[in-house]
């Protein structure tokens, strides 16, 4: 059952923190470390509306059951946690960049805007690829985290998040608008095929000290101090070693 205190305990917080920027940064990074993106149980999602979920069941499975989840589950839960701590939050949406230099139609990806002390911050604990591990300030300019660079640009009426590991070019991550959203906005998205598409390829991501890791089927990416290394895990023993190292051996 969803409770703020049990959520915080799972994230390793001994007491309720106040709604400050430091709290927001700390919880965001903790969440990406301890509640991982994982498509393993995608078929549990409502095929008619992937954002329509029982909050208690989702919390029990995704967080307490350590099964992980997808963006709609993870960001729904995280937004409820932030709101329960007194943060001013707005659920927004957009589309993830996919190969072919196109974005998924809006709405697909869910994320959260947080208004705090006159500034606005972008929170996202549910992205499958390399992205920010602490909230981004909703402002122009380059922001650095763990050696990676991030920025927000305007394009075709959207705000676009771009990512640049060391020695790489800028690349698209996702785009979004600031229009407030509710779960009903995802009615019919994916035409009932969304969970099956998500489940067709196992994708995982989590934050690690100094960076982050992703595993898409057997394609492993490690970003450490901003340096991105990607390799195909052809040897089952090598793949098992990666899973043991970064995902506690979870198959």
C-alpha positions as CSV (number, residue, x, y, z in Angstrom):
1,X,0.0,0.0,0.0
2,X,1.3,3.4,-1.0
3,X,2.5,5.5,1.9
4,X,5.0,8.3,1.8
5,X,6.9,7.0,4.9
6,X,7.3,3.5,3.5
7,X,8.4,5.0,0.1
8,X,11.0,7.1,1.8
9,X,12.2,4.1,3.9
10,X,12.7,2.1,0.7
11,X,14.8,5.0,-0.7
12,X,16.9,4.9,2.4
13,X,15.6,8.1,4.0
14,X,15.3,7.8,7.8
15,X,12.9,10.7,8.2
16,X,10.6,13.0,6.1
17,X,12.7,15.7,4.4
18,X,11.3,19.2,3.7
19,X,10.3,20.3,0.1
20,X,13.7,21.8,-0.8
21,X,15.9,21.6,-3.8
22,X,18.4,19.4,-2.0
23,X,15.6,17.0,-1.2
24,X,14.4,17.0,-4.8
25,X,17.9,16.2,-6.1
26,X,18.6,13.6,-3.4
27,X,15.3,11.7,-3.9
28,X,15.6,11.8,-7.7
29,X,19.0,10.2,-7.7
30,X,18.0,7.7,-5.0
31,X,15.0,6.7,-7.0
32,X,17.0,6.0,-10.1
33,X,19.4,4.0,-8.0
34,X,16.9,1.9,-6.1
35,X,13.7,1.7,-8.2
36,X,14.9,0.7,-11.7
37,X,13.4,1.1,-15.1
38,X,12.6,-2.4,-16.2
39,X,10.2,-3.7,-18.9
40,X,10.0,-7.2,-17.6
41,X,6.4,-6.9,-16.2
42,X,5.1,-4.6,-18.9
43,X,2.1,-7.0,-19.7
44,X,0.7,-6.1,-16.3
45,X,-0.1,-2.6,-17.6
46,X,-3.6,-1.7,-18.7
47,X,-3.5,-2.1,-22.5
48,X,-6.3,0.5,-23.0
49,X,-4.7,3.2,-20.9
50,X,-1.1,2.5,-19.7
51,X,-1.3,5.5,-17.2
52,X,-4.5,4.1,-15.6
53,X,-3.2,2.0,-12.6
54,X,-4.0,1.1,-9.0
55,X,-1.6,3.2,-7.1
56,X,-1.3,0.7,-4.1
57,X,-0.8,-2.3,-6.3
58,X,1.8,-0.5,-8.5
59,X,3.7,0.7,-5.4
60,X,3.7,-2.8,-3.9
61,X,5.0,-4.4,-7.2
62,X,7.3,-1.8,-8.6
63,X,8.8,-0.4,-5.4
64,X,8.4,-2.7,-2.5
65,X,8.5,-5.8,-4.7
66,X,11.7,-4.5,-6.4
67,X,10.3,-5.4,-9.9
68,X,10.9,-1.9,-11.4
69,X,8.6,-0.4,-14.0
70,X,8.2,1.9,-17.0
71,X,7.9,5.6,-17.2
72,X,4.2,5.9,-16.6
73,X,4.5,3.8,-13.4
74,X,7.7,5.2,-12.1
75,X,6.9,8.9,-12.8
76,X,3.3,8.5,-11.5
77,X,4.7,7.1,-8.2
78,X,7.5,9.7,-7.9
79,X,5.1,12.6,-8.5
80,X,2.8,11.3,-5.8
81,X,5.8,11.1,-3.4
82,X,6.8,14.6,-4.2
83,X,3.3,16.0,-3.8
84,X,3.0,14.1,-0.5
85,X,6.1,15.9,0.7
86,X,4.7,19.3,-0.1
87,X,6.3,20.0,-3.5
88,X,4.3,21.8,-6.2
89,X,4.1,19.4,-9.1
90,X,2.6,19.2,-12.6
91,X,2.4,16.1,-14.6
92,X,3.4,16.7,-18.3
93,X,4.0,14.6,-21.3
94,X,5.8,14.3,-24.7
95,X,7.6,11.7,-26.8
96,X,10.8,9.8,-26.7
97,X,13.3,10.2,-29.5
98,X,13.7,6.9,-31.5
99,X,16.1,5.9,-34.3
100,X,15.2,7.6,-37.6
101,X,15.4,11.1,-36.0
102,X,11.7,11.0,-35.0
103,X,9.8,11.3,-31.7
104,X,7.0,9.0,-30.5
105,X,3.7,10.9,-30.8
106,X,2.7,13.0,-27.8
107,X,1.6,11.8,-25.3
108,X,3.9,8.8,-24.8
109,X,6.5,9.7,-22.2
110,X,5.4,11.1,-18.8
111,X,7.5,13.4,-16.6
112,X,7.0,16.0,-13.8
113,X,7.6,19.7,-13.5
114,X,8.4,21.0,-10.0
115,X,8.0,24.6,-9.1
116,X,10.3,25.5,-6.2
117,X,11.4,28.9,-4.8
118,X,10.7,30.8,-8.1
119,X,12.4,28.2,-10.3
120,X,11.0,25.3,-12.3
121,X,12.7,21.9,-12.4
122,X,12.2,18.9,-14.7
123,X,12.0,15.5,-12.9
124,X,12.1,12.2,-14.8
125,X,12.8,8.8,-13.0
126,X,11.4,6.7,-15.9
127,X,13.5,7.1,-19.0
128,X,15.0,4.0,-20.6
129,X,18.1,5.5,-22.1
130,X,21.0,7.7,-21.0
131,X,19.5,10.8,-19.4
132,X,19.8,13.1,-16.4
133,X,20.0,11.5,-12.9
134,X,19.1,14.7,-11.0
135,X,16.4,17.2,-12.0
136,X,17.2,19.7,-14.7
137,X,16.6,23.4,-14.2
138,X,14.0,24.5,-16.7
139,X,16.2,27.2,-18.2
140,X,18.5,27.8,-21.2
141,X,22.2,26.8,-21.0
142,X,24.2,23.7,-20.5
143,X,23.9,21.7,-17.2
144,X,26.4,19.1,-16.2
145,X,25.8,16.0,-14.1
146,X,28.4,13.3,-13.5
147,X,30.4,14.5,-16.4
148,X,27.5,14.5,-18.9
149,X,26.1,17.6,-20.4
150,X,22.4,18.3,-20.8
151,X,20.4,21.2,-22.2
152,X,16.9,22.2,-23.1
153,X,16.2,23.7,-26.6
154,X,13.0,24.8,-28.4
155,X,11.9,22.9,-31.5
156,X,8.5,22.8,-33.3
157,X,6.6,24.0,-30.3
158,X,8.2,21.5,-27.9
159,X,10.9,21.7,-25.3
160,X,13.6,19.1,-26.2
161,X,16.1,17.6,-23.8
162,X,19.5,16.9,-25.4
163,X,22.3,14.8,-23.9
164,X,26.0,14.8,-24.6
165,X,28.5,12.4,-23.0
166,X,32.2,13.4,-23.2
167,X,33.6,13.3,-26.7
168,X,30.2,12.8,-28.3
169,X,27.8,15.1,-30.2
170,X,24.5,16.4,-28.8
171,X,21.7,14.0,-29.3
172,X,18.0,14.0,-28.7
173,X,16.5,12.4,-25.6
174,X,12.8,13.3,-25.6
175,X,10.5,16.3,-26.1
176,X,7.6,17.6,-24.1
177,X,5.2,20.5,-23.5
178,X,4.2,22.1,-20.2
179,X,0.5,21.4,-20.7
180,X,-0.8,19.7,-17.5
181,X,-1.9,16.1,-18.0
182,X,-4.0,13.5,-16.3
183,X,-4.1,9.7,-16.7
184,X,-7.1,10.1,-19.1
185,X,-4.8,11.7,-21.7
186,X,-3.3,8.2,-22.3
187,X,-6.7,6.7,-23.3
188,X,-6.1,4.7,-26.5
189,X,-2.4,5.5,-26.8
190,X,-0.7,2.5,-28.4
191,X,-4.1,1.2,-29.5
192,X,-3.9,-1.6,-26.9
193,X,-0.5,-2.7,-28.1
194,X,1.7,-0.6,-25.8
195,X,2.4,-3.3,-23.1
196,X,3.2,-5.9,-25.8
197,X,5.6,-3.5,-27.5
198,X,7.3,-2.7,-24.2
199,X,7.6,-6.4,-23.3
200,X,9.0,-7.4,-26.7
201,X,12.5,-6.1,-25.8
202,X,13.9,-6.2,-22.2
203,X,15.2,-2.7,-21.3
204,X,16.7,-1.7,-18.0
205,X,18.3,1.4,-16.5
206,X,19.6,2.5,-13.2
207,X,21.9,5.2,-11.7
208,X,25.2,4.0,-10.2
209,X,27.8,6.0,-8.3
210,X,29.3,8.6,-10.8
211,X,27.0,7.7,-13.6
212,X,24.4,5.3,-15.0
213,X,23.9,2.0,-16.8
214,X,21.5,0.7,-19.4
215,X,20.9,-2.8,-20.7
216,X,18.7,-3.2,-23.8
217,X,18.4,-6.9,-24.5
218,X,22.2,-7.7,-24.5
219,X,23.5,-4.2,-25.4
220,X,25.1,-2.8,-22.4
221,X,26.0,0.9,-21.9
222,X,28.0,2.3,-19.0
223,X,28.4,6.0,-18.5
224,X,31.0,6.9,-15.8
225,X,32.3,10.4,-15.2
226,X,30.6,11.4,-18.5
227,X,32.5,8.7,-20.5
228,X,30.1,6.5,-22.4
229,X,31.0,2.9,-23.2
230,X,28.7,0.5,-25.1
231,X,29.3,-3.1,-25.9
232,X,27.3,-6.2,-27.0
233,X,27.3,-8.9,-24.5
234,X,27.8,-12.0,-26.7
235,X,29.0,-14.4,-24.0
236,X,26.2,-15.5,-21.6
237,X,28.7,-15.5,-18.7
238,X,29.6,-11.9,-19.5
239,X,25.9,-10.9,-19.6
240,X,25.4,-12.7,-16.2
241,X,28.3,-10.8,-14.7
242,X,26.8,-7.4,-15.8
243,X,23.4,-8.4,-14.4
244,X,25.0,-9.6,-11.1
245,X,27.1,-6.4,-10.9
246,X,24.4,-3.8,-11.7
247,X,21.0,-5.6,-11.2
248,X,21.7,-7.9,-8.2
249,X,21.4,-10.9,-10.5
250,X,17.8,-10.2,-11.3
251,X,16.8,-12.2,-14.5
